[in-house]
């Protein structure tokens, strides 16, 4: 139900963490995979080597997700490198926190540009290339559905916006045989939110299973939605948070 043989995927923001795990999991399931990265060429190259070691084609594309032109270019480069596109995973995102009253305008703009606008623009650029059986999977956050602590208001807003985008696109694209879904990670052990970081214990106490997730946990949900098993799932959200939002 997760066989992606012959499929071609683009994963944004995939030089590390959840994005890298998604790219490798898609390749393991049989897909050729292009990734974008902003400022980590060595780590992006390592992910590509991992994709190729699985016998699949891989390519890394430098693209700042805050730059509309770079987003559009990255989709076209992925299509050119892979010979088409079947799967788009909008993973790129940033997190900046603090009380709204003291947040700088540049931080608010950055969150909106990367977490919302880049997803809209990447999807817009990818849609003409997606055919019957195409997939768009957005990466949200469990904090889109429950703002579990202060200081994350703008970040949570940016992720909740993706829920409406996902539902709307599912209506637009479903009749064309293209599904659009969203995966909501909970606390996941990455560079952005390490399981041994200063905020980790407070988050761990909210998770009913008692421990952080791994990037591979999120990747497994993405691969399922991208594969044959996800063909009847559309406009849906899958929360992978260890029970934080239970």
Order of alpha helices (4+ residues) and beta strands (2+ residues): beta-alpha-beta-alpha-beta-alpha-beta-alpha-alpha-beta-alpha-beta-alpha-alpha-beta
